[in-house]
Amino acid sequence: MQRRYPLFRITALCLGIAILYVPILVLIGYSFNASPLVSLWGGLSLKWYGALVHRHTLLHAALLSLEIAVTASTAAVVFGTLAAIALVRFTRFPGRFVLTGMVTAPLVMPEVITGITQLLLFVSLLQTFGWPHRGFLTIVLAHVTFCIAYVTVTVRSRLLSADRSLEEAAMDLGSGPMRAFVEITLPLIAPAILASWLLSFTLSLDDLVISSFVAGPGTNTLPMLIYSKVKLGVSPVVNALATVIITVVGVCVIGAGWMMRRAERRRELEIRLAEQANASTTATPEEPIALRSPS
């Protein structure tokens, strides 16, 4: 029985990895297909990568998606962090229950419902005030709306686990509330803020349903353009573009992992040196500490 369980776990792990990554490897392989038909192999070729450079529609959609993702994720991080601070630091204020419901509702709300409500809101505003016209701005506002929820939940959990006594100690030593927050609390929650920005960026870049409702004429994001082309048949140029995106994401993930591993090794080395220094100091308490003159 003990031998079967490791075998079962290894099999399940390999099966899960295969389900996730084999389709990606197949897509990368077919991006080098010389045949214009995706289902027919015609030999190795790089012509679709050359054709990708001249597909201005795809490149414009990719650039638009990046601009929307960066803008929406940055705005969502700012407002989501403020909402998390309000929910954690101010336990009683008018509208706290409503704010909590507004933060958690987009997490469980179907995207179709969110897209319809956003569309009705923008149409009503356009008929009443003549603004905003559907396009870049409406997509950004819609993405900020549902990304704020993820940012607030992530930063709020980090704030709840952070030690507030450090900030209180800084204020006891003469620091103001804003300076104590910037110099003490903000570095503590910086990993959560970065993680929420990356999550918001991914969700915004990948969104299709909500963008389809709030986008205007001539404003096509990359997921919308790919979806429209898939209905007519997948082009090898799309495979080439997807391979480029996968390569960029893979390089970023590997680089982030290497940096995290390097920081972890540096931290372990500092802890080991501190333990050795503490042990040597404890072993010889009677020896005076030699003072060095600056060279």
C-alpha positions in Angstrom: 0.0 0.0 0.0 2.8 2.4 0.8 4.4 1.8 -2.6 1.1 2.3 -4.4 0.4 5.8 -3.0 3.7 7.3 -4.3 3.1 5.7 -7.7 -0.5 7.1 -7.7 0.7 10.5 -6.8 3.4 10.6 -9.4 0.9 9.4 -12.1 -1.6 12.0 -11.1 1.1 14.7 -11.1 2.4 13.7 -14.6 -1.2 13.5 -15.9 -2.0 17.0 -14.6 1.2 18.4 -16.0 0.4 16.8 -19.4 -3.1 18.2 -19.5 -1.8 21.7 -18.8 1.3 21.8 -21.0 0.9 19.3 -23.8 -1.6 21.6 -25.6 0.8 24.5 -25.2 3.6 22.4 -26.7 1.4 21.4 -29.6 0.5 25.0 -30.3 4.2 26.0 -30.2 5.0 23.2 -32.6 2.3 24.2 -35.1 3.5 27.8 -35.1 6.5 26.4 -37.2 4.1 24.7 -39.6 4.7 25.7 -43.2 1.1 24.7 -44.2 -1.6 27.4 -44.0 -3.9 24.7 -42.6 -3.5 24.2 -38.9 -4.6 20.5 -39.0 -2.1 19.6 -41.9 1.6 19.5 -41.3 3.6 20.9 -44.1 7.2 21.0 -42.7 9.2 23.4 -40.6 9.0 27.1 -41.5 9.4 30.5 -39.9 7.3 32.4 -42.4 4.4 32.9 -40.0 6.6 34.8 -37.6 7.6 37.0 -40.6 3.9 37.4 -41.5 3.1 38.4 -37.9 5.2 41.6 -38.3 3.0 42.7 -41.2 -0.3 42.0 -39.4 -0.9 45.4 -38.1 -4.3 44.5 -36.8 -3.0 41.8 -34.5 -0.1 44.0 -33.3 -2.4 46.9 -32.6 -4.8 44.7 -30.7 -1.9 43.3 -28.6 -0.6 46.8 -27.9 -4.1 48.0 -26.9 -4.6 45.0 -24.6 -1.2 45.8 -22.9 -2.2 49.5 -22.4 -5.5 48.6 -21.0 -4.0 46.0 -18.7 -1.3 48.3 -17.3 -3.7 51.2 -16.8 -6.5 49.1 -15.2 -4.2 47.1 -12.9 -2.4 50.3 -11.7 -5.7 52.1 -10.9 -7.1 49.0 -9.3 -4.1 48.6 -7.0 -4.4 52.2 -5.9 -8.1 52.1 -5.1 -8.1 48.5 -3.9 -5.3 49.2 -1.4 -7.2 52.2 0.0 -10.3 50.1 0.3 -8.3 47.4 2.1 -6.8 49.9 4.5 -10.3 51.3 5.3 -11.7 47.9 6.0 -8.8 46.8 8.3 -7.8 50.0 10.1 -11.3 51.6 10.4 -13.6 49.0 12.0 -16.6 51.3 12.3 -17.7 53.8 9.8 -20.9 54.5 7.8 -21.2 52.3 4.8 -18.7 49.7 5.9 -21.2 46.8 5.3 -22.0 48.2 1.8 -18.3 48.6 0.9 -17.6 45.0 2.0 -20.5 43.8 -0.2 -19.3 45.8 -3.1 -15.8 44.4 -2.8 -16.8 40.7 -2.6 -19.7 40.8 -5.1 -17.5 40.9 -8.3 -15.7 37.8 -7.1 -18.8 35.7 -7.4 -20.7 37.6 -10.0 -20.8 36.0 -13.5 -18.9 37.9 -16.1 -22.0 38.1 -18.4 -24.0 39.9 -15.7 -21.1 42.3 -15.0 -20.7 43.0 -18.7 -24.4 43.7 -19.1 -24.6 46.0 -16.1 -21.5 47.9 -17.2 -23.0 48.3 -20.7 -26.3 49.6 -19.4 -24.4 52.1 -17.1 -22.3 53.5 -19.9 -25.3 53.7 -22.3 -27.3 55.6 -19.6 -24.4 58.0 -18.9 -23.9 58.6 -22.6 -27.6 59.4 -23.1 -27.7 61.7 -20.1 -24.4 63.5 -20.1 -23.0 62.6 -23.6 -20.0 60.8 -22.0 -18.3 58.4 -22.1 -18.2 57.0 -25.6 -17.5 53.3 -25.7 -13.8 52.6 -26.3 -10.6 52.5 -24.4 -11.9 54.4 -21.4 -15.0 52.3 -20.9 -12.9 49.1 -21.1 -10.5 50.4 -18.5 -13.3 51.5 -16.2 -14.9 48.0 -16.5 -11.7 46.2 -15.8 -10.9 48.4 -12.8 -14.3 47.6 -11.4 -13.7 43.8 -11.1 -9.9 44.0 -10.5 -10.4 46.2 -7.4 -12.1 43.2 -5.7 -9.1 40.9 -6.1 -6.7 43.7 -5.0 -8.7 44.4 -1.9 -9.0 40.8 -0.8 -5.3 40.2 -1.3 -4.0 43.3 0.4 -6.6 43.0 3.2 -5.4 39.5 4.1 -1.8 40.8 4.3 -2.8 43.8 6.4 -4.6 41.6 8.9 -1.5 39.4 9.4 0.9 42.4 9.6 2.2 43.4 13.0 0.8 46.9 13.7 2.9 47.3 16.8 5.8 48.2 14.5 4.0 51.2 13.1 2.8 52.2 16.6 6.4 52.0 17.8 7.5 54.2 15.0 4.9 56.8 15.9 6.0 56.6 19.6 9.5 57.5 18.4 8.3 60.7 16.8 7.2 59.6 13.3 4.0 60.9 11.9 1.2 58.5 10.8 1.8 59.0 7.1 5.6 58.5 7.5 5.1 55.5 9.7 2.8 53.9 7.1 5.1 54.7 4.2 8.3 53.5 5.9 6.9 50.6 8.0 3.6 49.2 6.8 4.0 49.8 3.0 7.2 47.6 2.8 5.4 44.9 4.7 2.4 44.8 2.3 4.5 45.5 -0.8 4.6 41.7 -1.8 0.8 41.6 -1.6 0.5 44.8 -3.7 2.8 43.4 -6.3 1.0 40.1 -6.4 -2.4 41.9 -6.7 -1.0 44.0 -9.6 0.2 41.0 -11.5 -3.1 39.2 -10.9 -5.1 42.2 -12.1 -2.8 42.6 -15.1 -3.4 38.9 -16.0 -7.2 39.1 -15.6 -7.4 42.3 -17.6 -5.2 41.1 -20.4 -7.2 37.8 -20.6 -10.7 39.2 -20.3 -13.0 38.6 -23.2 -16.7 38.6 -22.0 -16.8 42.0 -20.2 -14.6 43.7 -22.9 -17.0 42.4 -25.6 -19.9 44.3 -23.9 -18.2 47.6 -23.2 -15.9 47.9 -26.2 -16.9 50.3 -28.9 -16.5 50.1 -32.7 -12.9 49.8 -33.8 -11.7 48.9 -30.3 -10.7 45.3 -30.4 -8.6 43.8 -27.7 -6.4 40.8 -28.4 -8.7 38.2 -26.9 -11.6 39.6 -28.9 -9.7 39.6 -32.1 -8.4 36.0 -31.6 -11.9 34.8 -30.7 -13.4 36.4 -33.8 -10.7 34.7 -35.9 -11.2 31.3 -34.2 -14.8 31.2 -35.4 -13.6 31.3 -39.0 -10.6 29.0 -38.5 -7.4 29.4 -36.6 -4.7 31.1 -38.6 -1.0 30.0 -38.1 -0.2 33.7 -37.5 -2.3 33.4 -34.3 -0.2 30.4 -33.3 3.0 32.4 -33.8 1.6 35.3 -31.8 0.6 32.9 -29.0 4.1 31.4 -29.0 5.7 34.8 -28.6 3.5 35.6 -25.7 4.2 32.2 -24.1 7.9 32.8 -24.5 7.8 36.2 -22.9 5.7 34.9 -20.0 8.1 31.9 -19.6 11.2 34.1 -19.5 9.5 36.4 -16.9 8.5 33.5 -14.7 12.0 32.0 -14.8 13.6 35.3 -14.1 11.2 35.9 -11.1 11.9 32.4 -9.8 15.7 32.9 -10.1 15.5 36.3 -8.2 13.3 34.8 -5.5 15.7 31.9 -5.1 18.6 34.2 -4.9 16.9 36.4 -2.3 16.1 33.3 -0.3 19.7 32.1 -0.4 20.9 35.5 0.7 18.4 35.5 3.6 19.5 32.0 4.7 23.2 33.1 4.6 22.4 36.2 6.7 20.6 34.1 9.2 23.5 31.6 9.4 26.0 34.4 9.9 23.9 35.9 12.6 23.6 32.6 14.4 27.3 32.1 14.2 28.0 35.6 15.5 25.5 35.0 18.4 27.0 31.7 19.3 30.6 33.1 19.4 29.5 36.0 21.5 27.6 33.7 23.9 30.6 31.3 24.2 33.1 34.0 25.1 31.3 36.7 27.1 34.4 37.8 29.0 36.4 38.8 26.0 36.2 42.5 25.2 35.0 43.6 21.9 37.8 45.0 19.7 37.1 48.4 18.3 38.4 49.2 14.8 39.5 52.5 13.8 38.2 53.7 10.5 40.7 53.1 7.7 
